[in-house]
Amino acid sequence: MRMMKSKTKLWTLSAGLLGCLCFGGGDWLMMYGDPTSTGKLKWLTIGTAAIPQWRYILAMVLAFPGIVLYGSALFAAQNYITDEKKKKVYHYLNAFGLTPWIALHLIYVVILSLFAWLNNNGFSKDALLICESLYDNYSWLIPVCEG
């Protein structure tokens, strides 16, 4: 088995942590605000309606390097698995797990961004109905991606 050098271990750990911070920072940017909600989706709140579009854009900008950094750390961790069969399973689980994660992030950002845009551009009466309907049409993707 090839063991990672100490510098490589530090780099991959740092990359993974930075990737997690990118995702956490992006999630904070698109969700931080007044938690009062009026519809069936508790995350479509008064606060998310007031968030400016640049924050939603930045959340997606952070998601892409976040997934790359986090993924590189996950793939580097497979070097610690000694059993070749388990190493291969781990590798493919990561490969198929990271893609749905970024897809879920995109779905939520699009719905939240649309909700904010509609509320801030004269369509506040219809914003909740439109975004809940959009979510209802694509909610099947959430269990598929998490599965």
C-alpha positions in Angstrom: 0.0 0.0 0.0 1.2 3.5 -0.9 1.1 5.7 2.2 0.7 9.4 1.7 3.4 11.8 2.7 2.9 14.1 5.6 2.7 17.2 3.3 0.2 15.5 1.1 -1.9 14.5 4.1 -1.9 18.1 5.3 -2.8 19.4 1.8 -5.7 17.0 1.4 -7.1 17.7 4.9 -6.8 21.5 4.2 -8.5 21.1 0.9 -11.4 19.2 2.4 -11.8 21.7 5.2 -11.7 24.6 2.7 -14.3 22.8 0.6 -16.6 22.4 3.6 -16.1 26.1 4.4 -17.1 27.0 0.8 -20.3 25.0 1.1 -21.1 26.2 4.6 -20.4 29.8 3.6 -22.6 29.5 0.5 -25.4 28.0 2.5 -25.1 30.8 5.0 -25.2 33.4 2.3 -28.4 32.0 0.8 -30.3 31.3 4.0 -29.4 33.9 6.6 -32.2 36.2 7.4 -35.6 36.5 9.1 -36.9 32.9 9.6 -40.6 33.7 9.3 -42.3 31.6 6.7 -45.9 31.5 5.4 -46.0 28.5 3.1 -45.4 24.8 3.3 -41.7 25.1 2.5 -40.2 26.5 5.8 -37.1 27.6 4.0 -38.9 30.1 1.8 -38.8 32.8 4.4 -39.2 36.5 4.7 -35.4 36.6 5.1 -34.6 34.6 2.0 -37.0 36.9 0.0 -34.9 39.9 1.1 -31.5 38.4 0.2 -29.9 40.2 -2.8 -29.2 38.2 -6.0 -25.4 38.7 -5.6 -25.5 36.5 -2.5 -27.2 33.6 -4.4 -24.7 34.0 -7.2 -21.8 33.9 -4.7 -23.3 30.8 -3.1 -23.1 29.0 -6.4 -19.7 30.4 -7.2 -18.5 28.9 -3.8 -20.2 25.6 -4.5 -18.0 24.6 -7.5 -14.6 25.0 -5.9 -16.1 23.6 -2.7 -17.1 20.4 -4.4 -13.7 20.1 -6.1 -11.7 20.7 -2.9 -14.0 18.5 -0.8 -13.9 15.8 -3.5 -10.1 15.8 -3.7 -9.9 15.3 0.0 -12.4 12.4 -0.2 -10.5 10.7 -3.0 -7.2 11.1 -1.3 -8.6 9.4 1.8 -9.1 6.2 -0.2 -5.3 5.7 0.1 -5.9 4.7 3.7 -8.1 1.8 2.7 -6.0 -1.3 2.5 -8.6 -3.7 1.0 -8.7 -3.1 -2.7 -12.3 -4.1 -3.1 -13.4 -1.7 -0.4 -11.1 1.0 -1.8 -12.9 0.6 -5.2 -16.3 0.8 -3.6 -15.3 3.9 -1.7 -14.0 5.5 -4.9 -17.2 4.9 -6.8 -19.5 6.0 -3.9 -17.6 9.3 -3.8 -17.8 9.7 -7.6 -21.5 9.1 -7.7 -22.1 11.0 -4.4 -20.5 14.3 -5.3 -22.5 14.9 -8.5 -25.9 14.7 -6.8 -24.6 17.0 -4.0 -23.8 19.8 -6.4 -27.1 19.2 -8.3 -29.1 19.5 -5.0 -27.2 22.7 -4.2 -28.1 24.1 -7.7 -31.8 23.2 -7.3 -32.1 24.9 -3.9 -30.2 28.0 -5.1 -32.4 28.4 -8.2 -35.6 28.1 -6.1 -34.4 30.5 -3.5 -33.0 33.0 -6.0 -36.3 32.9 -8.0 -38.2 33.4 -4.8 -36.1 36.5 -3.9 -36.3 37.9 -7.4 -40.1 37.5 -7.7 -40.6 39.1 -4.3 -38.4 42.1 -5.2 -39.7 42.7 -8.7 -43.5 43.1 -8.1 -44.5 39.4 -8.1 -44.6 38.9 -4.4 -48.3 37.6 -4.5 -47.3 34.8 -6.8 -43.7 34.1 -5.5 -44.7 31.5 -3.0 -47.1 29.6 -5.3 -44.5 29.6 -8.2 -41.6 28.4 -6.0 -43.6 25.8 -4.2 -44.8 24.5 -7.5 -41.3 24.4 -8.9 -40.2 22.5 -5.8 -43.1 20.1 -6.1 -42.2 19.3 -9.7 -38.5 18.6 -8.8 -38.8 17.3 -5.2 -38.4 13.7 -6.5 -34.8 14.6 -7.2 -34.0 15.1 -3.6 -34.5 11.5 -2.4 -32.9 10.3 -5.6 -29.8 12.4 -5.0 -29.6 11.6 -1.4 -30.1 7.9 -2.1 
